[in-house]
Structure formats: C-alpha cells, structure tokens
Amino acid sequence: MNAPNIPSQMTAIEISRPGGPDVLVPVQRPTPRPSEREVLIKVHAAGVNGPDVLQRKGLYAPPPGVSDIPGLEISGEIVALGAKVSNFAIGDKVMALVPGGGYAQYAVADERTTLHLPEGLRLEEAAALPETFMTVWTNLFQRGQFKAGETVLIHGGASGIGTTATMLARAFGASQIFTTVKNEEQRAASRSLGSDHPIDYTRQDFVAEVMRETGGRGVDVVVDIIGGDYVDRNFQAAAMNGRIVQIGLVKGPAATVNYFQMLVKRLTHIGSTLRSRSHDEKKAIIDELESQVWPHVRKGEVKPLVFKVFGLTEASAAHELMDSGLHIGKIVLASQP
C-alpha cells in the first residue's frame, strides 16, 4: 500500500467488553492494509445491523482472522488497491459487504464483495444495502423460494430486514404481505412500503390476523428475525407446504415447539447466516442482486430506508436506538453525519 496520504492510525469503534451500548468506545487503531484481492475503503458510512448487536453482547464472535471491530456493510471511496485487484480503481465510489471492521474510518474489503454504487443511491443509503439486501435475497428468494403470487409474513416489519423484505416482496409480485410492528407509526410506515396487513403485535395476535385475512389458509413464506415463542406461532400461521426462514433470534431459542404442525402441514423450517460464507458464495449472491434487484433500485422502486444517521463516535447512541426497536428502517454511522 503505497499511499502517503493515508494515515497510519484511524478512529475505530471497539467493543471494550460484552454488554450494553456503553461498551462501544472510540479508539485509535492501525489503518488496515489490503491484501492481494482486497481494496482499502475510506469509509463514508457503515450500516448498523442485528449481528453487530449480538457481537456487542458477546454472542456472535467474528470468524477466525477477521477484525474484532464490528460493522458488516460500508460505503465510501477506494483509496488503495491490492496487487491482484482488477475490477476497481482508486477513487471509485463503492459499497461493500465485510466480515467485520466497518465501524472505522478505513476498512478493507474483498473485491468480490465490493460493488459500484447503483445510480441514484446516496452513500448513506448505500451503506445500508449490502448486508440487508443480501440477507433478504438469500433467505426470502433463494432459500425461501418465494414466487410471484404467494403470500408472505415478515416479522420485524420496521427493521432494516423487514423494510427491505417488504419492498422486495412487493416488487416481485407478492399477492399479500403481512408484517408485524410495535406501534402506529411503524404500522403506517410499513403500509407505505407495501405491506397489505401491518399487524401491531402489542395488541393483535398475528396468527389470528393472518388466518382471518387468508380465509384460514395461512401464508406461503414466513421471514423471522425474532425466534423464541414465534417459532411455534409461525407454524400455526403457515400454509400447507409453507416455508419458514429463520434469520434472527431476537427473543432467543424456542422453549417449546409443537412439531406435529410441521408434519401435518409439510412445512420447511430453514435458517442461515451470511457472515461465515466464502467470498465466492457472497459474490454469487451479489451477481443475482445486480441482475434481478438493481433494475428496481435504478427505477427508484426499491432503496434502503435510512431512519437516522449518527456520527461514528456516536455508535453507543446508535445501538441504544437499535435496542429500543423504535426505528423504521436502517440506522447508519457516518464519518461526516
């Protein structure tokens, strides 16, 4: 890395110990150096995601050899290139999926998981795209096998995952979209994004609402970031041959599950994570996004919904908001908020 204008030290956010938002502290760290197939990105913004919260709590360690700095998606400008990088140039504006290290002024990313910005996206919006869109595409479309004309129930409808899944389900022809939210503000926002039936789980039973609106049939696909007692209730809300895709466990593992429902309805319950996949596996997902989803992004039909932007050193405040569940869309950290 031969770039004299790149500082040897940078500000990054460290998890000082497992715990609440207050354990996120700004520190000085050496600026990383790109390996042969990596680019060095001067980070403009980084998305805040559920896995970051789990890592902060000591429940989701980074893979071996990966930075302990949290942050899985970033946007910014390429300032240095590895020797074998062929698809990017210094000065390119990009977004990237990274296995860690995003909460910092500089971060390295493999070129296979780095993307040029689609036309019409601001850098703050771009930072909210890679992790969330790749997670939704993998789980709702690839693993959940969602098809036009099907019905879907999306839990955490106001979250980054939930808002993205709602927009993509609508763009790809869902016949009915159900979402779960926690207040009227989130309910209105979810409806505006395409939800036909935003359900306030604080006062409505989502199983009863789904069954009423589908004439007792249930939904074809459930996208769940919640877990806990929702697992059993998802089985109740699913249609015959329904698919439940587990991509989060906000409420922890299920204590009891009536598996008889799975047998009778011939249900499929699957789960996945994105972080531990190989660069080539992630590149295959990116290729599908670029061919299938980017046309909708360019038309303005689908784009990340950014709720609030915090400064990098305000990471603890960003996580307080994340923990509250009161946001609608994505929370972003930016070097220049």
Helices and strands as residue ranges (DSSP letters): E 9-15, G 21-23, E 24-30, E 38-48, H 50-56, E 73-81, E 93-97, E 106-110, G 111-113, E 114-116, H 123-126, H 130-136, I 137-143, E 151-154, H 160-171, E 176-181, H 184-193, E 197-200, H 206-213, E 219-224, H 230-237, E 238-246, H 259-265, E 268-271, H 279-288, I 289-293, H 294-298, E 306-311, G 312-314, H 315-324, E 330-334
